[in-house]
Amino acid sequence: MARVSLRLPALLVDLVGEETLDLDAATPADALAAAARSVPALRTHLFDAAGELRQHVLCFKNEHALRGDGLREPLVDGDRLRIHQAVSGG
């Protein structure tokens, strides 16, 4: 397990009460699951009904975008994860 920080977008800060969560996790996917366990209301904002990361939710590890298998990359102490929620309209 690595000690990492997860920075949340402004849209979720009011829900959580803080901008950054410090978590122990082996992978980014584990960190996101831990965040959802810590703040259950995050689950609906991060994951779809199948438990997959929502299509409009972007996860970055140390400034690199992660998708698919990237969410299972090992983490090391001090890694920084960041969530962005894409916003679209027409």
DSSP file (Angstrom, degrees, kcal/mol; ACC not computed):
  #  RESIDUE AA STRUCTURE BP1 BP2  ACC     N-H-->O    O-->H-N    N-H-->O    O-->H-N    TCO  KAPPA ALPHA  PHI   PSI    X-CA   Y-CA   Z-CA
    1    1 A M              0   0    0      0, 0.0     2,-0.3     0, 0.0    25,-0.2   0.000 360.0 360.0 360.0 141.2    0.0    0.0    0.0
    2    2 A A  E     -A   25   0A   0     23,-2.3    23,-2.5    74,-0.1     2,-0.7  -0.871 360.0-124.7-114.3 149.3    1.1    3.5   -0.8
    3    3 A R  E     +A   24   0A   0     -2,-0.3    75,-2.9    21,-0.2     2,-0.3  -0.859  46.0 164.2 -92.6 116.0    0.1    6.7    0.9
    4    4 A V  E     -A   23   0A   0     19,-3.0    19,-2.9    -2,-0.7     2,-0.4  -0.826  33.7-125.5-130.3 165.1   -1.2    9.0   -1.9
    5    5 A S  E     -Ab  22  80A   0     74,-1.8    76,-3.3    -2,-0.3     2,-0.5  -0.917  13.6-157.3-113.1 143.6   -3.3   12.2   -2.2
    6    6 A L  E     -Ab  21  81A   0     15,-2.8    15,-2.5    -2,-0.4     2,-0.5  -0.968   8.5-156.4-120.8 113.7   -6.4   12.5   -4.2
    7    7 A R  E     -Ab  20  82A   0     74,-2.9    76,-2.4    -2,-0.5    13,-0.2  -0.781  11.6-151.2 -93.2 130.9   -7.3   16.0   -5.3
    8    8 A L        -     0   0    0     11,-3.1    76,-0.1    -2,-0.5     5,-0.1  -0.694  18.0-107.1-102.0 151.9  -11.0   16.6   -6.1
    9    9 A P    >>  -     0   0    0      0, 0.0     3,-2.0     0, 0.0     4,-1.2  -0.340  36.0-104.9 -72.1 159.5  -12.6   19.1   -8.5
   10   10 A A  H 3> S+     0   0    0      1,-0.3     4,-0.8     2,-0.2     3,-0.3   0.823 119.0  65.5 -54.1 -33.6  -14.4   22.1   -7.2
   11   11 A L  H 34 S+     0   0    0      1,-0.2    -1,-0.3     2,-0.1     4,-0.2   0.776 110.7  35.6 -61.9 -25.3  -17.7   20.5   -8.0
   12   12 A L  H <> S+     0   0    0     -3,-2.0     4,-2.1     2,-0.1     5,-0.3   0.576  95.6  82.9-104.7 -11.8  -17.0   17.8   -5.4
   13   13 A V  H  X S+     0   0    0     -4,-1.2     4,-3.6    -3,-0.3     5,-0.3   0.903  91.3  51.4 -61.0 -41.6  -15.2   19.8   -2.7
   14   14 A D  H  < S+     0   0    0     -4,-0.8    -1,-0.2     1,-0.2    -2,-0.1   0.873 110.9  49.6 -62.7 -35.8  -18.5   21.0   -1.3
   15   15 A L  H  4 S+     0   0    0     -4,-0.2    -1,-0.2     1,-0.2    -2,-0.2   0.889 121.3  33.1 -67.8 -40.9  -19.8   17.4   -1.1
   16   16 A V  H  < S-     0   0    0     -4,-2.1    -2,-0.2     2,-0.2    -3,-0.2   0.813  98.1-131.2 -88.9 -34.2  -16.6   16.1    0.6
   17   17 A G  S  < S+     0   0    0     -4,-3.6     2,-0.3    -5,-0.3    -3,-0.1   0.386  80.3  59.4  95.3  -3.9  -15.7   19.2    2.7
   18   18 A E  S    S-     0   0    0     -5,-0.3    -2,-0.2    -6,-0.2    -1,-0.2  -0.989  72.7-133.7-153.2 156.7  -12.1   19.2    1.6
   19   19 A E  S    S+     0   0    0     -2,-0.3   -11,-3.1     1,-0.2     2,-0.4   0.780  90.1  39.5 -82.1 -28.2  -10.1   19.5   -1.6
   20   20 A T  E     -A    7   0A   0    -13,-0.2     2,-0.4    -7,-0.1   -13,-0.2  -0.977  61.7-160.8-130.9 136.1   -7.7   16.7   -1.0
   21   21 A L  E     -A    6   0A   0    -15,-2.5   -15,-2.8    -2,-0.4     2,-0.5  -0.949  14.1-143.9-111.2 133.7   -8.1   13.2    0.6
   22   22 A D  E     +A    5   0A   0     -2,-0.4     2,-0.3   -17,-0.2   -17,-0.2  -0.870  32.3 174.5 -95.6 127.4   -5.1   11.3    1.8
   23   23 A L  E     -A    4   0A   0    -19,-2.9   -19,-3.0    -2,-0.5     2,-0.5  -0.912  35.4-132.5-135.2 155.1   -5.5    7.6    1.2
   24   24 A D  E     +A    3   0A   0     -2,-0.3     2,-0.3   -21,-0.2   -21,-0.2  -0.959  47.2 145.9-105.1 122.6   -3.7    4.3    1.4
   25   25 A A  E     -A    2   0A   0    -23,-2.5   -23,-2.3    -2,-0.5    50,-0.1  -0.995  49.7-145.3-157.0 153.3   -4.0    2.3   -1.8
   26   26 A A  S    S+     0   0    0     -2,-0.3    49,-2.3   -25,-0.2    -1,-0.1   0.769  89.3  12.8 -89.4 -30.3   -2.2   -0.1   -4.1
   27   27 A T  S  > S-     0   0    0     47,-0.2     4,-2.2     1,-0.1    -1,-0.2  -0.904  81.1-104.3-139.7 164.3   -3.5    1.3   -7.4
   28   28 A P  H  > S+     0   0    0      0, 0.0     4,-2.5     0, 0.0     5,-0.2   0.899 122.6  55.0 -57.9 -39.7   -5.5    4.4   -8.6
   29   29 A A  H  > S+     0   0    0     42,-2.9     4,-2.1     1,-0.2     5,-0.2   0.908 108.1  49.0 -60.2 -41.0   -8.6    2.2   -8.9
   30   30 A D  H  > S+     0   0    0     41,-0.3     4,-2.5     2,-0.2    -1,-0.2   0.891 109.7  52.2 -63.6 -39.6   -8.1    1.2   -5.2
   31   31 A A  H  X S+     0   0    0     -4,-2.2     4,-2.3     2,-0.2    -2,-0.2   0.910 109.8  48.0 -64.3 -42.6   -7.7    4.9   -4.2
   32   32 A L  H  X S+     0   0    0     -4,-2.5     4,-2.0     2,-0.2    -1,-0.2   0.898 112.7  48.7 -65.7 -39.5  -10.9    5.8   -6.0
   33   33 A A  H  X S+     0   0    0     -4,-2.1     4,-1.9    -5,-0.2    -2,-0.2   0.900 110.8  51.0 -65.2 -40.5  -12.8    3.0   -4.3
   34   34 A A  H  X S+     0   0    0     -4,-2.5     4,-2.4     2,-0.2    -2,-0.2   0.890 108.7  51.6 -64.2 -39.2  -11.3    4.0   -0.9
   35   35 A A  H  X S+     0   0    0     -4,-2.3     4,-2.5     1,-0.2     7,-0.2   0.909 109.6  49.7 -63.1 -41.4  -12.5    7.6   -1.5
   36   36 A A  H  < S+     0   0    0     -4,-2.0     7,-0.3     1,-0.2    -1,-0.2   0.833 111.4  49.0 -68.1 -32.1  -16.0    6.3   -2.3
   37   37 A R  H  < S+     0   0    0     -4,-1.9    -2,-0.2     1,-0.2    -1,-0.2   0.890 113.2  47.4 -70.8 -38.8  -16.0    4.2    0.9
   38   38 A S  H  < S+     0   0    0     -4,-2.4    -2,-0.2     1,-0.3    -1,-0.2   0.880 129.7  22.3 -68.7 -39.4  -14.8    7.2    3.0
   39   39 A V  S >< S-     0   0    0     -4,-2.5     3,-2.7    -5,-0.2     4,-0.4  -0.805  74.4-168.4-129.3  87.3  -17.4    9.5    1.4
   40   40 A P  T >  S+     0   0    0      0, 0.0     3,-1.3     0, 0.0     4,-0.5   0.754  82.1  67.3 -53.4 -29.2  -20.2    7.3    0.1
   41   41 A A  T 3> S+     0   0    0      1,-0.3     4,-0.5     2,-0.2     3,-0.4   0.726  89.3  67.6 -64.9 -19.6  -21.8   10.2   -1.8
   42   42 A L  H X> S+     0   0    0     -3,-2.7     4,-2.0    -7,-0.2     3,-0.9   0.803  82.2  76.3 -67.4 -28.7  -18.8   10.2   -4.1
   43   43 A R  H <> S+     0   0    0     -3,-1.3     4,-3.0    -4,-0.4     3,-0.3   0.900  94.5  46.8 -52.1 -48.5  -19.7    6.8   -5.5
   44   44 A T  H 34 S+     0   0    0     -4,-0.5    -1,-0.3    -3,-0.4    -2,-0.2   0.762 114.2  48.9 -68.7 -23.1  -22.5    8.2   -7.7
   45   45 A H  H << S+     0   0    0     -3,-0.9    -1,-0.2    -4,-0.5    -2,-0.2   0.755 122.7  30.4 -85.1 -25.7  -20.3   11.0   -9.0
   46   46 A L  H  < S+     0   0    0     -4,-2.0     8,-3.2    -3,-0.3     2,-0.3   0.811 116.6  47.0-101.0 -37.2  -17.3    8.7   -9.8
   47   47 A F  B  <  -E   53   0B   0     -4,-3.0     6,-0.2    -5,-0.3    -1,-0.1  -0.820  66.1-137.0-117.9 147.9  -18.8    5.3  -10.8
   48   48 A D    >   -     0   0    0      4,-2.9     3,-2.0    -2,-0.3     6,-0.1  -0.250  47.6 -83.8 -86.4-176.7  -21.6    4.1  -13.1
   49   49 A A  T 3  S+     0   0    0      1,-0.3    -1,-0.1     2,-0.1    -2,-0.0   0.759 130.1  55.6 -62.2 -25.9  -24.1    1.4  -12.2
   50   50 A A  T 3  S-     0   0    0      2,-0.1    -1,-0.3     3,-0.0     3,-0.1   0.441 119.6-109.2 -86.2  -0.1  -21.6   -1.3  -13.3
   51   51 A G  S <  S+     0   0    0     -3,-2.0     2,-0.2     1,-0.3    -2,-0.1   0.561  76.7 131.9  84.1   8.3  -19.0    0.0  -10.9
   52   52 A E  S    S-     0   0    0      1,-0.1    -4,-2.9    -5,-0.0    -1,-0.3  -0.613  70.9 -89.6 -90.6 153.4  -16.8    1.4  -13.7
   53   53 A L  B     -E   47   0B   0     -6,-0.2    -6,-0.3    -2,-0.2    -1,-0.1  -0.413  55.0-103.1 -59.4 129.9  -15.4    4.9  -13.7
   54   54 A R    >   -     0   0    0     -8,-3.2     3,-1.6     1,-0.1    -1,-0.1  -0.207  25.2-119.0 -57.5 148.1  -17.9    7.2  -15.3
   55   55 A Q  T 3  S+     0   0    0      1,-0.3    -1,-0.1    -3,-0.1    -2,-0.1   0.824 112.9  49.9 -59.5 -34.8  -17.1    8.2  -18.9
   56   56 A H  T 3  S+     0   0    0     29,-0.1    30,-3.3    30,-0.1     2,-0.6   0.458  91.5  93.7 -86.8   0.0  -16.9   11.9  -18.0
   57   57 A V  E <   -C   85   0A   0     -3,-1.6     2,-0.4    28,-0.2    28,-0.2  -0.836  58.9-165.0 -96.9 123.4  -14.6   11.4  -15.0
   58   58 A L  E     -C   84   0A   0     26,-3.5    26,-2.6    -2,-0.6     2,-0.4  -0.888   1.7-159.9-108.4 137.5  -10.9   11.8  -15.8
   59   59 A C  E     -CD  83  66A   0      7,-0.7     7,-3.1    -2,-0.4     2,-0.4  -0.966   5.6-167.8-119.2 133.1   -8.2   10.5  -13.4
   60   60 A F  E     -CD  82  65A   0     22,-2.8    22,-2.3    -2,-0.4     2,-0.5  -0.940   9.4-159.2-119.4 141.5   -4.6   11.8  -13.5
   61   61 A K  E >  S-CD  81  64A   0      3,-2.8     3,-1.9    -2,-0.4    20,-0.2  -0.974  83.0 -23.8-118.3 114.1   -1.6   10.3  -11.7
   62   62 A N  T 3  S-     0   0    0     18,-3.4    -1,-0.1    -2,-0.5    19,-0.1   0.903 129.9 -47.2  48.9  47.1    1.2   12.8  -11.4
   63   63 A E  T 3  S+     0   0    0     17,-0.3     2,-0.5     1,-0.2    -1,-0.3   0.446 115.5 114.9  78.1   3.4   -0.1   14.8  -14.3
   64   64 A H  E <   -D   61   0A   0     -3,-1.9    -3,-2.8     0, 0.0    -1,-0.2  -0.915  67.8-122.2-107.5 128.1   -0.6   11.7  -16.6
   65   65 A A  E     -D   60   0A   0     -2,-0.5     2,-0.4    -5,-0.2    -5,-0.2  -0.414  27.1-155.2 -67.6 138.3   -4.1   10.8  -17.7
   66   66 A L  E     +D   59   0A   0     -7,-3.1    -7,-0.7    -2,-0.1     2,-0.3  -0.917  21.1 158.3-116.1 142.1   -5.2    7.3  -16.8
   67   67 A R    >   -     0   0    0     -2,-0.4     3,-2.4    -9,-0.1     4,-0.1  -0.970  57.5 -16.8-151.8 156.6   -7.8    5.1  -18.4
   68   68 A G  G >  S+     0   0    0     -2,-0.3     3,-1.6     1,-0.3     4,-0.2  -0.205 135.7  10.6  52.8-120.6   -8.5    1.4  -18.5
   69   69 A D  G >  S+     0   0    0      1,-0.3     3,-2.1     2,-0.2    -1,-0.3   0.735 118.1  74.4 -63.9 -23.0   -5.4   -0.6  -17.4
   70   70 A G  G X  S+     0   0    0     -3,-2.4     3,-1.4     1,-0.3    -1,-0.3   0.784  85.4  64.5 -60.4 -26.6   -3.8    2.6  -16.2
   71   71 A L  G <  S+     0   0    0     -3,-1.6   -42,-2.9     1,-0.2   -41,-0.3   0.586 100.4  53.0 -72.8  -8.4   -6.1    2.6  -13.2
   72   72 A R  G <  S+     0   0    0     -3,-2.1    -1,-0.2   -44,-0.2    -2,-0.2   0.270  79.6 122.9-108.3   9.5   -4.4   -0.7  -12.1
   73   73 A E  S <  S-     0   0    0     -3,-1.4   -44,-0.1    -4,-0.1     2,-0.1  -0.427  72.4-100.4 -66.5 144.2   -0.9    0.7  -12.2
   74   74 A P        -     0   0    0      0, 0.0     2,-0.3     0, 0.0   -47,-0.2  -0.373  35.2-142.1 -65.8 145.1    1.0    0.4   -8.9
   75   75 A L        -     0   0    0    -49,-2.3     2,-0.3   -50,-0.1   -71,-0.0  -0.751   9.5-155.9-102.2 154.5    1.2    3.5   -6.8
   76   76 A V    >   -     0   0    0     -2,-0.3     3,-2.3   -74,-0.1   -74,-0.1  -0.911  40.3 -75.1-124.3 157.5    4.1    4.6   -4.7
   77   77 A D  T 3  S+     0   0    0     -2,-0.3   -73,-0.2     1,-0.3   -53,-0.0  -0.213 118.7  24.2 -50.1 133.0    4.2    6.8   -1.6
   78   78 A G  T 3  S+     0   0    0    -75,-2.9    -1,-0.3     1,-0.3   -74,-0.2   0.315  81.6 147.0  93.0  -7.8    3.7   10.4   -2.5
   79   79 A D    <   -     0   0    0     -3,-2.3   -74,-1.8   -76,-0.3     2,-0.5  -0.309  40.2-140.3 -58.9 146.8    1.9    9.8   -5.8
   80   80 A R  E     -b    5   0A   0    -76,-0.2   -18,-3.4   -74,-0.0     2,-0.4  -0.956  15.7-168.2-114.9 121.5   -0.7   12.5   -6.5
   81   81 A L  E     -bC   6  61A   0    -76,-3.3   -74,-2.9    -2,-0.5     2,-0.4  -0.835   4.3-170.2-104.9 146.6   -4.0   11.6   -8.1
   82   82 A R  E     -bC   7  60A   0    -22,-2.3   -22,-2.8    -2,-0.4     2,-0.4  -1.000   9.9-149.8-139.7 138.0   -6.4   14.2   -9.4
   83   83 A I  E     - C   0  59A   0    -76,-2.4     2,-0.4    -2,-0.4   -24,-0.2  -0.889  12.7-176.6-106.9 136.3  -10.0   13.9  -10.6
   84   84 A H  E     - C   0  58A   0    -26,-2.6   -26,-3.5    -2,-0.4     2,-0.6  -0.990  15.0-149.5-126.1 140.3  -11.5   16.1  -13.3
   85   85 A Q  E     - C   0  57A   0     -2,-0.4   -28,-0.2   -28,-0.2     2,-0.1  -0.946  19.8-134.0-110.0 115.7  -15.1   16.0  -14.4
   86   86 A A        -     0   0    0    -30,-3.3     2,-0.5    -2,-0.6   -30,-0.1  -0.425  19.2-156.9 -66.3 139.5  -15.6   16.8  -18.0
   87   87 A V        +     0   0    0     -2,-0.1     2,-0.3     2,-0.0    -1,-0.0  -0.976  16.8 171.0-121.1 131.1  -18.4   19.3  -18.6
   88   88 A S        +     0   0    0     -2,-0.5     2,-0.3     2,-0.0     0, 0.0  -0.879   4.2 162.4-134.0 167.7  -20.2   19.5  -21.9
   89   89 A G              0   0    0     -2,-0.3    -2,-0.0     1,-0.1     0, 0.0  -0.970 360.0 360.0-169.5 177.8  -23.2   21.2  -23.3
   90   90 A G              0   0    0     -2,-0.3    -1,-0.1     0, 0.0    -2,-0.0   0.402 360.0 360.0-146.6 360.0  -24.8   22.3  -26.5
